[in-house]
Amino acid sequence: MEEDHKRDTTRIHVVMLPWLAHGHISPFLELSKRLTKVGDHFFIHFLSTPVNLTSIRNKNKDLHPSIQLIELHLPTLPDLPPLFHTTMNLPPHLMPTLKEAFDLSQPAFTDLLSLLKPDLLIYDFIQPWAPIVAAHLGIPSLLFLATGALPSSYLLHLIKKPMGHGHQFPRFSDWQVQRYKQLLESKAHGLSDSYRFHECIDRSSPFILIKTTGEMEAKYIRYFSELSGKEIVPTGLIISEPMDKAHHECGRFMEWLDKRDRGSIVFVSFGSEYFMSKEEMEEISYGLEISNVGFIWVVRFHKGAKTSIDEAVPDGFLERVGEERGLVVEGWAPQGAILSHPSIGGFVTHCGWGSVVEAMRYGVPIIGIPLHLEQPLNAKLVVEVGVGMEVERGGGGEGRFEREGVGKVIREVVVGEGGEGVRRRAREMGKRLRLRGEDGEVEVVVQKIREESIQRKLRLLLYTTCPHELYKTTSLGSETQEEAGVQAHGLSDSYRFHECIDRSSPFILIKTAEEIEAKYIRYLSELSGKEIIPTGLMISEPMDKAHHECARFMKWLDKRERGSIVFVSFGSEYFMSKEEMEEISYGLEISNVGFIWVVRFHKGAKTSVKEAVPDGFLERVGEERGWLWRVGHHKGPY
C-alpha cells in the first residue's frame, strides 16, 4: 500500500468500490484505466476481495502504476468461505449471504478509507453504507452505475411511482412488472434491494456516473435525472480493448473465422456468471442446428461440476453440426476479438449490459435471450434502438425460450430479409460509436470530478448556532421534530440541516467556546462523526461610549447604582405579541428593579409602545425607574 508520506497531493486520489460481480468490477476497472490515462491527475485505489483481485491481476499484467489494488476482507460466514467472496461460481442461494458479508465489511472499509484519506469515493448501487462512511470522514462520494439508463430509470420509476405512469417505457407484460417489483423487494441482511438502490442514488453528490451514451439512451438519461433529482453524467461505453488477434489464445478462433464468409457466423455467450440448465442447453443446441448458421458457442459450468459438453448437449449434436459449421468451447473465449472479426454476423446473448454495449460498439446485430435481473430491460432497448431482435418465450412471455424461436430469430437476423434493417442499423450504430470515441465523455467526467474535488476542498460549513441547539435538532425531540418537518421548496429543515452537516468536510466550525459548552461540543462530534472546532465567541467590539448614539444611555446609566439595572431585549428578529408585552411589563413592574427595555415592532407597524403595554404602565414606572426604547420606523425613548 502506498505510504502516506509519499502521497502525491497534486493528484486526485479516488477509491473505487464496485459490487463483487465481474459485470461490475470490469466497468469500474475500465473507468479507472480511463481516468489514469487522462494526463496525470488521478491515483486510483481499487478495493475488492482477494479472490477478485487475483482474477484482475491474472488478466491485467500491465496495469497502470497509478492503479493500486487493495484487498477488502469480508468476514467468513457459514457456507461462504473466501473462495465465494465473489459472484463468480457462487451458488445462487448464497447471494443474500454474500450481500450480508459485504455489508459486514463496513468496519474494514472504514479503516481503509481512514488510512487512504482519498479525495473521492466512487461506489456501486448495492452498498448504501459506503457513502455514509465517506461522509463521516469528510470524503465526497459518487455513484457509478454499470447498467444502462433504461433499467436504472425504470427501477427507480417503480420505487417512486409504483402505481403511476409518466414515461413511455417499452411495453412490459404484467408478469415482468411483477417480477421486477419482487426483485426490488428481495432482502439481504434486512435491507431490500429497492432501499439499497434508492439510498445509493440519494447519497451520490452532486451527480451520478452511468455507463452509457446519449447516442443510445438520451431520453432515459433525461428521465433518470428527473426522477433522481441529480445530474446524470454518461461515461461512454468504456469497453476493454479486445485481445490482440495475434495473441496465442486468439489463434485458434481467428484461424477458424478467417475461413468463413463475412457476416455468416453467430457468437453465442451468456456471460461469465450464468450457468444454463440442461434443458436450456438443449433448446440452444437445437435452435443453432435449426438455424443452419455457423457459430462459436462458449459453454460454462459451475466450478467443480463434472458435466462435460457431450453430456450437456443433445445426443449426436456435435457430430451433426461438425467443427466446420460450429465450435463449442468450454469456459472462455476472447469475446472482443471475436465480435470485432468481420465474419461475425450476430451475437446470441443474455443481454447483460456489458455484452449489449460491446456488440453495439462493433456493429454486431443482437439476438437477445434475456435470462434474469435487468437483462429483459436491456433486450427491450436493443429492439427499440433497432439493432437486434428478442427471442419470444412461450406462455405469453412468462415461459421458457424454445428451439424454434431461437433458430428463427438467428436466421432472420443473420441472413433473412426481415433482418436487413437490423443489420444496417447495427452497422450504423457501430460506426457512429467508433467515430465519436469515448474521449469526449471521459473528459467531461474528469472535469466534473476535478471541479467537485476543488469545491470540496474549499467548502467549510460555519454554524452560528450553539451546540446544544444542534444537539436538539440532531436528536429530534418531539418539539424539534415538528419544527424540522416544516418544508420550503420541498425540503424539510431537518433534511437541510442534516445534509449540511454531512457535506461539511473534514470538520465543522461553530461559534462557541469549550468553557461554555464542552459536553455539547463532544456530543455533537459523536453524533455527526465530524471534528467540531469552536471559533470562540467572536463578538463585535462595543460602540465607543462617547459616540452620540450612546450618550443618552450612558448619561441615564451613570446616575444609577452599580448593578441595579436590567437590560431587556429579545433580539432583532422577534416581534412580541401584545399578550407577551403585557406579561413582560407587569413582570418588570412587580420586580421593582430599574430597566432599559428595547421594544421592536414589524417595519411599518402603526402600534405605539403606549398601546402595546398595559394602561398606566409608563406613568407608574416613570422614566426615573425605567426607559423603553422603540426600534422601528423611528427610534426614541418612551
C-alpha positions as CSV (number, residue, x, y, z in Angstrom):
1,M,0.0,0.0,0.0
2,E,1.2,3.5,-0.9
3,E,2.8,5.1,2.1
4,D,1.1,8.3,3.3
5,H,4.3,10.3,3.4
6,K,4.9,9.6,-0.3
7,R,1.4,10.6,-1.3
8,D,1.3,12.9,-4.3
9,T,-1.0,15.7,-3.2
10,T,-1.1,17.2,-6.7
11,R,-3.3,14.3,-7.9
12,I,-6.9,13.4,-7.0
13,H,-6.9,10.2,-5.0
14,V,-10.0,8.1,-5.8
15,V,-11.2,4.9,-4.0
16,M,-13.2,2.6,-6.3
17,L,-15.6,0.2,-4.5
18,P,-17.6,-2.0,-7.0
19,W,-20.0,-4.7,-6.2
20,L,-18.4,-8.2,-6.2
21,A,-19.6,-9.2,-9.6
22,H,-17.5,-9.4,-12.8
23,G,-20.1,-7.3,-14.6
24,H,-19.5,-4.5,-12.1
25,I,-15.8,-4.9,-11.4
26,S,-14.9,-4.8,-15.1
27,P,-16.6,-1.3,-15.8
28,F,-15.1,0.1,-12.6
29,L,-11.6,-1.1,-13.6
30,E,-12.1,0.3,-17.2
31,L,-13.2,3.7,-15.7
32,S,-10.1,3.6,-13.5
33,K,-7.9,3.0,-16.6
34,R,-9.6,5.9,-18.5
35,L,-9.0,8.3,-15.6
36,T,-5.3,7.4,-15.2
37,K,-4.8,7.9,-19.0
38,V,-6.0,11.5,-19.0
39,G,-3.0,13.5,-18.0
40,D,-1.5,12.7,-14.6
41,H,-4.5,13.9,-12.5
42,F,-5.6,10.7,-10.7
43,F,-4.4,7.9,-8.5
44,I,-6.8,5.0,-8.1
45,H,-7.2,2.8,-5.0
46,F,-9.2,-0.2,-6.3
47,L,-10.8,-2.2,-3.5
48,S,-12.2,-5.7,-3.8
49,T,-11.9,-9.1,-2.2
50,P,-8.7,-11.1,-2.7
51,V,-10.4,-13.7,-5.0
52,N,-11.5,-10.9,-7.3
53,L,-8.1,-9.1,-7.2
54,T,-6.4,-12.3,-8.2
55,S,-8.5,-12.5,-11.3
56,I,-7.8,-8.9,-12.1
57,R,-4.0,-9.4,-11.8
58,N,-4.2,-12.5,-14.0
59,K,-6.0,-10.7,-16.8
60,N,-4.2,-7.3,-16.5
61,K,-0.4,-7.9,-16.4
62,D,0.4,-4.4,-17.4
63,L,-1.9,-2.4,-15.1
64,H,-1.1,1.3,-14.9
65,P,1.1,2.1,-11.9
66,S,-1.4,4.7,-10.8
67,I,-4.0,1.9,-10.1
68,Q,-3.3,0.3,-6.8
69,L,-5.2,-2.9,-6.0
70,I,-6.2,-3.2,-2.3
71,E,-7.7,-6.2,-0.6
72,L,-11.0,-5.7,1.2
73,H,-11.5,-8.6,3.6
74,L,-15.1,-9.9,4.2
75,P,-16.0,-11.8,7.4
76,T,-16.3,-15.5,6.8
77,L,-19.9,-16.5,7.2
78,P,-21.4,-20.1,7.2
79,D,-21.2,-21.6,3.8
80,L,-19.3,-18.6,2.5
81,P,-15.5,-19.2,2.5
82,P,-13.2,-16.6,0.9
83,L,-13.4,-18.6,-2.4
84,F,-17.1,-17.4,-2.6
85,H,-16.3,-13.7,-1.8
86,T,-17.3,-13.1,-5.5
87,T,-20.4,-13.8,-7.6
88,M,-18.2,-15.9,-9.9
89,N,-19.2,-19.6,-9.4
90,L,-21.4,-18.5,-6.4
91,P,-24.3,-20.9,-5.9
92,P,-27.5,-18.7,-6.4
93,H,-28.9,-19.5,-2.9
94,L,-25.8,-17.9,-1.4
95,M,-26.3,-14.5,-3.0
96,P,-28.1,-13.0,0.1
97,T,-25.2,-14.3,2.3
98,L,-22.6,-12.6,0.0
99,K,-24.5,-9.3,0.3
100,E,-24.6,-9.7,4.1
101,A,-20.9,-10.4,4.2
102,F,-20.3,-7.3,2.0
103,D,-22.4,-5.2,4.4
104,L,-20.4,-6.6,7.3
105,S,-17.1,-5.5,5.7
106,Q,-18.1,-1.9,6.7
107,P,-15.6,-1.7,9.6
108,A,-12.7,-3.0,7.4
109,F,-13.8,-0.5,4.7
110,T,-13.9,2.3,7.3
111,D,-10.3,1.5,8.4
112,L,-9.1,1.5,4.8
113,L,-10.8,4.8,4.0
114,S,-9.4,6.4,7.1
115,L,-5.9,5.2,6.1
116,L,-6.1,6.1,2.5
117,K,-7.7,9.6,3.0
118,P,-8.9,9.8,-0.6
119,D,-10.3,12.9,-2.2
120,L,-13.3,10.9,-3.6
121,L,-15.1,7.6,-3.3
122,I,-16.8,6.1,-6.3
123,Y,-19.2,3.3,-5.2
124,D,-21.7,0.9,-6.6
125,F,-25.5,0.5,-6.3
126,I,-25.7,-2.1,-3.6
127,Q,-23.8,-0.6,-0.6
128,P,-25.6,2.5,0.8
129,W,-23.3,2.3,3.9
130,A,-20.2,3.2,1.8
131,P,-21.2,6.9,1.1
132,I,-22.3,7.2,4.8
133,V,-18.8,6.1,6.0
134,A,-17.2,8.5,3.5
135,A,-19.4,11.4,4.6
136,H,-18.5,10.8,8.2
137,L,-14.8,11.1,7.2
138,G,-15.5,14.2,5.2
139,I,-15.0,12.4,1.8
140,P,-17.4,13.1,-1.1
141,S,-18.8,10.2,-3.0
142,L,-20.2,9.4,-6.4
143,L,-22.4,6.5,-7.5
144,F,-21.3,4.8,-10.7
145,L,-23.9,2.6,-12.3
146,A,-22.6,-0.1,-14.6
147,T,-26.0,-0.7,-16.0
148,G,-27.8,1.4,-18.6
149,A,-30.2,4.3,-18.2
150,L,-33.3,2.4,-19.2
151,P,-33.1,-0.2,-16.4
152,S,-31.9,2.4,-13.9
153,S,-34.7,4.8,-14.7
154,Y,-37.3,2.0,-14.8
155,L,-36.4,0.5,-11.5
156,L,-36.4,4.0,-9.8
157,H,-39.7,4.7,-11.5
158,L,-41.2,1.5,-9.9
159,I,-39.8,2.6,-6.5
160,K,-41.1,6.2,-6.7
161,K,-44.3,5.7,-8.8
162,P,-45.3,2.0,-8.2
163,M,-48.9,2.7,-9.3
164,G,-48.2,5.6,-11.6
165,H,-47.2,6.2,-15.2
166,G,-45.4,9.2,-16.6
167,H,-42.9,7.9,-19.1
168,Q,-43.1,5.9,-22.2
169,F,-41.0,2.8,-21.4
170,P,-41.1,-0.1,-23.8
171,R,-44.2,-2.3,-23.2
172,F,-43.8,-4.9,-20.4
173,S,-46.1,-7.7,-19.6
174,D,-47.8,-7.8,-16.2
175,W,-45.7,-10.7,-15.1
176,Q,-42.5,-8.9,-16.0
177,V,-43.5,-5.8,-14.0
178,Q,-44.5,-8.0,-11.0
179,R,-41.1,-9.8,-11.3
180,Y,-39.2,-6.5,-11.1
181,K,-41.2,-5.4,-8.1
182,Q,-40.4,-8.7,-6.4
183,L,-36.7,-8.2,-7.3
184,L,-36.7,-4.8,-5.7
185,E,-38.3,-6.1,-2.5
186,S,-35.9,-9.1,-2.2
187,K,-33.9,-8.7,1.0
188,A,-30.4,-9.5,2.3
189,H,-29.2,-8.6,5.8
190,G,-32.5,-6.9,6.4
191,L,-32.2,-4.4,3.5
192,S,-34.3,-4.6,0.4
193,D,-32.8,-4.0,-3.0
194,S,-35.1,-1.1,-3.5
195,Y,-33.8,0.5,-0.3
196,R,-30.2,-0.1,-1.4
197,F,-30.7,1.3,-4.9
198,H,-32.7,4.4,-3.8
199,E,-30.3,5.2,-0.9
200,C,-27.2,4.9,-3.1
201,I,-28.8,7.3,-5.6
202,D,-29.8,9.8,-2.9
203,R,-26.3,9.8,-1.4
204,S,-24.4,10.4,-4.6
205,S,-23.3,14.0,-4.7
206,P,-23.7,16.1,-6.7
207,F,-24.1,13.9,-9.8
208,I,-24.3,10.2,-10.9
209,L,-22.0,8.5,-13.3
210,I,-23.5,5.9,-15.7
211,K,-22.1,3.5,-18.3
212,T,-23.9,4.6,-21.4
213,T,-24.1,7.3,-24.1
214,G,-26.6,9.9,-25.2
215,E,-26.4,8.2,-28.6
216,M,-28.2,5.2,-27.2
217,E,-30.3,6.3,-24.3
218,A,-30.8,10.1,-24.4
219,K,-34.5,10.0,-23.3
220,Y,-33.8,7.6,-20.5
221,I,-30.9,9.6,-19.2
222,R,-33.2,12.7,-19.1
223,Y,-35.9,10.8,-17.2
224,F,-33.5,9.2,-14.8
225,S,-32.2,12.7,-14.0
226,E,-35.8,14.0,-13.5
227,L,-36.6,11.1,-11.1
228,S,-33.4,11.2,-9.1
229,G,-33.0,15.0,-9.0
230,K,-29.4,14.5,-9.9
231,E,-27.3,15.4,-12.9
232,I,-26.6,12.2,-14.9
233,V,-23.1,12.1,-16.5
234,P,-22.5,9.3,-19.1
235,T,-19.1,7.8,-19.0
236,G,-19.3,6.3,-22.5
237,L,-19.2,2.6,-23.1
238,I,-15.8,2.1,-21.5
239,I,-15.2,-1.3,-23.0
240,S,-11.9,-3.1,-22.6
241,E,-9.8,-3.2,-25.7
242,P,-10.0,-6.6,-27.4
243,M,-7.2,-9.1,-27.1
244,D,-4.6,-8.7,-29.8
245,K,-5.7,-11.1,-32.5
246,A,-2.1,-12.3,-32.8
247,H,-2.2,-13.5,-29.2
248,H,-1.8,-17.2,-28.9
249,E,-5.1,-17.5,-27.0
250,C,-6.9,-15.9,-30.0
251,G,-5.1,-18.0,-32.7
252,R,-7.5,-20.9,-32.9
253,F,-10.6,-18.7,-33.1
254,M,-9.1,-16.2,-35.6
255,E,-7.9,-19.0,-37.8
256,W,-11.3,-20.6,-37.9
257,L,-13.1,-17.3,-38.5
258,D,-10.8,-16.3,-41.3
259,K,-12.1,-19.2,-43.4
260,R,-15.8,-18.1,-43.1
261,D,-17.8,-15.6,-45.2
262,R,-18.3,-12.1,-44.0
263,G,-21.2,-11.8,-41.5
264,S,-22.0,-15.5,-41.7
265,I,-21.3,-16.6,-38.1
266,V,-23.0,-16.0,-34.7
267,F,-21.2,-15.8,-31.5
268,V,-23.1,-17.4,-28.6
269,S,-22.3,-16.5,-25.0
270,F,-24.4,-16.0,-21.9
271,G,-21.9,-14.2,-19.7
272,S,-19.4,-15.4,-17.1
273,E,-21.8,-15.8,-14.2
274,Y,-24.9,-17.6,-15.6
275,F,-24.9,-21.3,-15.9
276,M,-27.6,-22.8,-18.1
277,S,-29.7,-25.8,-17.2
278,K,-29.6,-29.0,-19.2
279,E,-33.0,-28.0,-20.7
280,E,-31.8,-24.6,-21.7
281,M,-28.6,-26.1,-23.3
282,E,-30.8,-28.4,-25.3
283,E,-33.0,-25.6,-26.6
284,I,-30.0,-23.5,-27.7
285,S,-28.4,-26.6,-29.3
286,Y,-31.5,-27.4,-31.4
287,G,-32.0,-23.7,-32.2
288,L,-28.5,-23.4,-33.6
289,E,-29.0,-26.6,-35.6
290,I,-32.3,-25.4,-37.0
291,S,-30.9,-22.0,-38.0
292,N,-28.4,-23.6,-40.3
293,V,-26.0,-20.7,-39.4
294,G,-22.4,-21.2,-38.4
295,F,-21.5,-20.4,-34.8
296,I,-18.9,-20.2,-31.9
297,W,-20.6,-21.1,-28.6
298,V,-19.0,-20.6,-25.3
299,V,-20.4,-23.0,-22.7
300,R,-19.8,-22.6,-18.9
301,F,-20.4,-24.9,-16.0
302,H,-20.2,-24.3,-12.2
303,K,-16.7,-24.7,-10.9
304,G,-16.2,-28.3,-9.9
305,A,-19.1,-29.5,-12.0
306,K,-18.3,-32.9,-13.6
307,T,-20.6,-32.3,-16.5
308,S,-19.0,-32.3,-20.0
309,I,-20.2,-30.6,-23.2
310,D,-21.0,-34.0,-24.6
311,E,-23.4,-34.7,-21.7
312,A,-24.9,-31.2,-21.7
313,V,-25.9,-31.1,-25.4
314,P,-28.4,-33.4,-27.2
315,D,-27.1,-36.8,-28.4
316,G,-25.4,-36.5,-31.8
317,F,-25.5,-32.7,-31.8
318,L,-21.7,-32.2,-32.1
319,E,-21.4,-34.8,-34.8
320,R,-24.3,-33.4,-36.8
321,V,-23.0,-29.8,-36.9
322,G,-19.3,-30.7,-37.1
323,E,-16.4,-28.4,-36.5
324,E,-16.7,-27.0,-39.9
325,R,-20.0,-25.4,-39.0
326,G,-19.7,-24.8,-35.3
327,L,-17.2,-24.5,-32.5
328,V,-18.3,-25.4,-29.0
329,V,-15.8,-24.3,-26.4
330,E,-15.9,-24.6,-22.6
331,G,-15.1,-21.7,-20.2
332,W,-13.8,-18.8,-22.1
333,A,-13.2,-17.2,-25.5
334,P,-11.8,-13.8,-26.5
335,Q,-15.1,-12.1,-26.8
336,G,-13.9,-8.7,-28.0
337,A,-11.6,-10.2,-30.6
338,I,-14.3,-12.5,-31.9
339,L,-17.0,-9.7,-32.1
340,S,-14.7,-7.4,-34.0
341,H,-14.0,-10.1,-36.6
342,P,-15.7,-9.4,-40.0
343,S,-17.1,-13.0,-40.2
344,I,-19.4,-12.3,-37.2
345,G,-22.9,-11.5,-38.2
346,G,-24.8,-11.9,-34.9
347,F,-24.4,-12.2,-31.2
348,V,-26.7,-14.6,-29.3
349,T,-26.6,-13.2,-25.8
350,H,-28.4,-12.9,-22.4
351,C,-28.3,-9.1,-22.9
352,G,-26.1,-8.3,-19.9
353,W,-25.3,-4.6,-20.3
354,G,-21.6,-5.2,-21.0
355,S,-22.4,-7.7,-23.8
356,V,-25.0,-5.3,-25.3
357,V,-22.7,-2.3,-25.5
358,E,-19.8,-4.4,-26.8
359,A,-22.0,-5.7,-29.6
360,M,-23.2,-2.2,-30.4
361,R,-19.6,-0.8,-30.5
362,Y,-18.6,-3.4,-33.1
363,G,-21.8,-3.1,-35.1
364,V,-22.9,-6.7,-34.5
365,P,-26.7,-7.4,-34.5
366,I,-28.0,-8.9,-31.3
367,I,-30.2,-12.0,-30.8
368,G,-31.5,-11.4,-27.3
369,I,-32.3,-14.2,-24.9
370,P,-32.6,-12.4,-21.6
371,L,-32.4,-14.7,-18.6
372,H,-32.7,-12.7,-15.3
373,L,-32.0,-9.4,-13.4
374,E,-32.1,-6.3,-15.7
375,Q,-31.5,-8.3,-18.9
376,P,-35.1,-8.2,-20.2
377,L,-34.9,-4.4,-19.9
378,N,-31.7,-4.3,-21.9
379,A,-33.3,-6.6,-24.5
380,K,-36.2,-4.1,-24.9
381,L,-33.7,-1.3,-25.5
382,V,-31.9,-3.4,-28.2
383,V,-35.2,-3.8,-30.0
384,E,-36.2,-0.2,-29.5
385,V,-32.9,1.1,-30.9
386,G,-33.3,-1.3,-33.8
387,V,-30.0,-3.2,-33.5
388,G,-31.4,-6.6,-32.6
389,M,-34.3,-8.9,-32.1
390,E,-35.5,-10.7,-29.0
391,V,-36.4,-14.4,-28.9
392,E,-40.0,-14.7,-27.8
393,R,-40.9,-17.0,-25.0
394,G,-43.9,-19.3,-24.6
395,G,-46.8,-18.7,-22.2
396,G,-47.3,-15.0,-23.0
397,G,-43.6,-14.3,-22.4
398,E,-43.5,-16.0,-19.0
399,G,-42.4,-19.4,-20.2
400,R,-39.0,-20.6,-21.4
401,F,-37.5,-19.9,-24.7
402,E,-37.9,-22.7,-27.3
403,R,-35.7,-24.1,-30.1
404,E,-37.9,-23.0,-32.9
405,G,-37.9,-19.4,-31.7
406,V,-34.1,-19.4,-31.2
407,G,-33.5,-20.8,-34.7
408,K,-35.9,-18.5,-36.4
409,V,-34.5,-15.3,-34.9
410,I,-30.9,-16.3,-35.5
411,R,-31.6,-17.0,-39.2
412,E,-33.7,-13.8,-39.6
413,V,-31.0,-11.6,-38.0
414,V,-28.0,-13.1,-39.8
415,V,-29.3,-13.8,-43.4
416,G,-33.1,-13.1,-43.5
417,E,-34.7,-10.3,-45.5
418,G,-36.6,-9.2,-42.4
419,G,-33.3,-8.7,-40.6
420,E,-31.8,-6.4,-43.2
421,G,-32.9,-3.3,-41.3
422,V,-31.4,-4.7,-38.1
423,R,-28.1,-5.4,-39.8
424,R,-28.0,-2.0,-41.3
425,R,-28.8,-0.1,-38.1
426,A,-26.3,-2.2,-36.1
427,R,-23.6,-1.3,-38.6
428,E,-24.5,2.4,-38.5
429,M,-24.6,2.4,-34.7
430,G,-21.2,0.8,-34.5
431,K,-19.7,3.2,-37.0
432,R,-21.1,6.2,-35.1
433,L,-19.9,4.9,-31.7
434,R,-16.4,4.2,-33.0
435,L,-16.1,7.5,-34.8
436,R,-17.1,9.6,-31.8
437,G,-14.9,7.5,-29.5
438,E,-15.1,8.0,-25.7
439,D,-12.7,10.9,-25.2
440,G,-15.4,13.5,-25.0
441,E,-17.4,11.7,-22.3
442,V,-14.3,10.8,-20.3
443,E,-13.1,14.4,-20.5
444,V,-16.4,15.6,-19.1
445,V,-16.2,13.0,-16.3
446,V,-12.6,14.1,-15.5
447,Q,-13.6,17.8,-15.5
448,K,-16.7,17.1,-13.3
449,I,-14.6,15.2,-10.7
450,R,-11.8,17.8,-10.7
451,E,-14.3,20.6,-10.1
452,E,-16.0,18.7,-7.3
453,S,-12.7,17.9,-5.7
454,I,-11.6,21.5,-5.7
455,Q,-15.0,22.7,-4.4
456,R,-14.9,20.2,-1.6
457,K,-11.5,21.2,-0.5
458,L,-12.6,24.8,-0.3
459,R,-16.0,24.1,1.3
460,L,-16.4,24.6,5.0
461,L,-19.5,24.9,7.0
462,L,-19.8,27.7,9.6
463,Y,-22.5,27.3,12.1
464,T,-23.6,30.3,14.2
465,T,-25.9,28.2,16.4
466,C,-24.9,26.8,19.8
467,P,-24.0,23.1,20.0
468,H,-26.9,22.4,22.4
469,E,-29.3,23.7,19.8
470,L,-27.6,21.4,17.2
471,Y,-27.8,18.5,19.6
472,K,-31.5,19.1,20.0
473,T,-32.1,19.2,16.2
474,T,-29.9,16.1,15.5
475,S,-31.6,14.2,18.3
476,L,-35.0,15.4,17.1
477,G,-37.1,15.7,20.3
478,S,-40.8,16.0,19.8
479,E,-41.0,19.8,19.6
480,T,-38.0,20.0,17.4
481,Q,-39.3,17.3,15.1
482,E,-42.4,19.3,14.5
483,E,-40.3,22.4,13.6
484,A,-38.0,20.3,11.5
485,G,-40.9,19.0,9.4
486,V,-41.6,22.4,8.0
487,Q,-40.7,22.5,4.3
488,A,-39.7,25.2,1.9
489,H,-39.1,24.4,-1.8
490,G,-39.8,20.7,-1.0
491,L,-37.0,20.4,1.6
492,S,-37.6,20.0,5.3
493,D,-35.4,21.9,7.7
494,S,-34.3,18.5,9.2
495,Y,-33.1,17.4,5.7
496,R,-31.3,20.7,5.1
497,F,-29.6,20.7,8.5
498,H,-28.6,17.0,8.3
499,E,-27.3,17.3,4.7
500,C,-25.2,20.4,5.6
501,I,-23.6,18.6,8.5
502,D,-22.9,15.5,6.3
503,R,-21.4,17.6,3.5
504,S,-19.0,19.6,5.6
505,S,-15.5,18.4,5.0
506,P,-13.5,17.5,7.0
507,F,-14.6,19.3,10.1
508,I,-17.3,21.8,11.3
509,L,-16.6,25.3,12.7
510,I,-19.0,26.6,15.4
511,K,-19.5,29.9,17.2
512,T,-18.9,28.8,20.9
513,A,-16.2,28.1,23.4
514,E,-15.2,25.0,25.4
515,E,-15.7,26.9,28.7
516,I,-19.4,27.3,27.9
517,E,-20.5,24.1,26.1
518,A,-17.8,21.4,26.3
519,K,-20.1,18.4,26.8
520,Y,-22.4,19.5,23.9
521,I,-19.4,20.0,21.6
522,R,-18.3,16.4,22.4
523,Y,-21.8,15.0,21.8
524,L,-22.2,16.9,18.6
525,S,-19.0,15.4,17.4
526,E,-20.1,12.0,18.4
527,L,-23.5,12.4,16.5
528,S,-22.1,14.0,13.4
529,G,-18.9,11.9,13.0
530,K,-17.0,15.2,12.5
531,E,-14.4,17.1,14.4
532,I,-16.1,20.2,15.9
533,I,-13.8,23.3,16.1
534,P,-15.0,26.2,18.3
535,T,-14.3,29.6,16.9
536,G,-14.6,31.4,20.1
537,L,-17.5,33.9,20.8
538,M,-16.5,36.4,18.0
539,I,-18.4,39.3,19.5
540,S,-18.1,42.7,17.8
541,E,-16.4,45.4,19.7
542,P,-18.9,47.7,21.6
543,M,-19.6,51.2,20.3
544,D,-17.4,53.9,21.8
545,K,-19.4,55.2,24.8
546,A,-18.6,58.7,23.7
547,H,-20.4,58.2,20.5
548,H,-23.5,60.4,20.2
549,E,-25.9,57.3,19.8
550,C,-24.5,56.1,23.2
551,A,-24.6,59.4,25.0
552,R,-28.2,59.4,26.4
553,F,-28.0,55.8,27.5
554,M,-24.6,56.4,29.3
555,K,-25.9,59.6,30.9
556,W,-29.0,57.8,32.2
557,L,-27.0,54.8,33.4
558,D,-24.3,56.9,35.0
559,K,-26.9,58.2,37.6
560,R,-27.8,54.6,38.7
561,E,-26.2,52.5,41.3
562,R,-23.8,49.7,40.3
563,G,-25.6,46.5,39.3
564,S,-29.0,47.9,39.8
565,I,-30.4,47.9,36.3
566,V,-31.6,45.1,33.9
567,F,-31.3,45.4,30.2
568,V,-34.3,43.8,28.3
569,S,-34.1,42.8,24.7
570,F,-35.4,39.9,22.6
571,G,-33.2,40.2,19.5
572,S,-33.6,42.0,16.3
573,E,-35.9,39.4,14.5
574,Y,-38.5,38.5,17.1
575,F,-41.6,40.7,17.5
576,M,-43.6,40.1,20.7
577,S,-47.4,39.8,20.8
578,K,-49.5,42.2,22.8
579,E,-50.0,39.5,25.4
580,E,-46.3,38.9,25.7
581,M,-45.6,42.6,26.0
582,E,-48.1,42.9,28.8
583,E,-46.6,40.0,30.8
584,I,-43.0,41.5,30.5
585,S,-44.4,44.9,31.6
586,Y,-46.1,43.6,34.7
587,G,-43.0,41.5,35.5
588,L,-40.8,44.5,35.4
589,E,-43.2,46.5,37.5
590,I,-43.5,43.7,40.1
591,S,-39.7,43.3,40.3
592,N,-39.2,46.9,41.4
593,V,-35.9,46.9,39.5
594,G,-34.8,49.6,37.2
595,F,-34.5,48.8,33.5
596,I,-33.8,49.7,29.9
597,W,-36.2,47.8,27.6
598,V,-35.7,47.7,23.8
599,V,-39.0,47.2,22.1
600,R,-39.4,46.2,18.4
601,F,-42.4,46.1,16.0
602,H,-42.6,44.9,12.5
603,K,-41.4,47.5,10.0
604,G,-44.4,49.7,9.1
605,A,-46.4,48.7,12.2
606,K,-48.5,51.6,13.5
607,T,-48.7,50.2,17.0
608,S,-47.2,52.5,19.6
609,V,-45.5,51.4,22.8
610,K,-48.2,53.0,24.9
611,E,-50.8,50.8,23.0
612,A,-48.7,47.7,23.4
613,V,-48.1,47.9,27.2
614,P,-50.8,47.9,29.9
615,D,-52.7,51.1,30.7
616,G,-50.8,53.3,33.1
617,F,-47.6,51.3,33.0
618,L,-45.4,54.1,31.6
619,E,-46.8,56.5,34.2
620,R,-46.4,54.1,37.1
621,V,-42.8,53.2,36.5
622,G,-41.7,56.6,35.2
623,E,-38.5,57.5,33.3
624,E,-36.6,57.6,36.6
625,R,-37.0,53.9,37.1
626,G,-37.4,52.5,33.5
627,W,-36.7,53.5,30.0
628,L,-38.4,52.0,26.9
629,W,-36.6,52.4,23.6
630,R,-38.5,51.7,20.4
631,V,-36.8,50.3,17.3
632,G,-38.9,50.5,14.1
633,H,-39.7,53.2,11.6
634,H,-38.3,55.7,14.1
635,K,-36.4,55.4,17.3
636,G,-37.0,57.1,20.6
637,P,-37.4,56.7,24.3
638,Y,-40.9,56.5,25.9
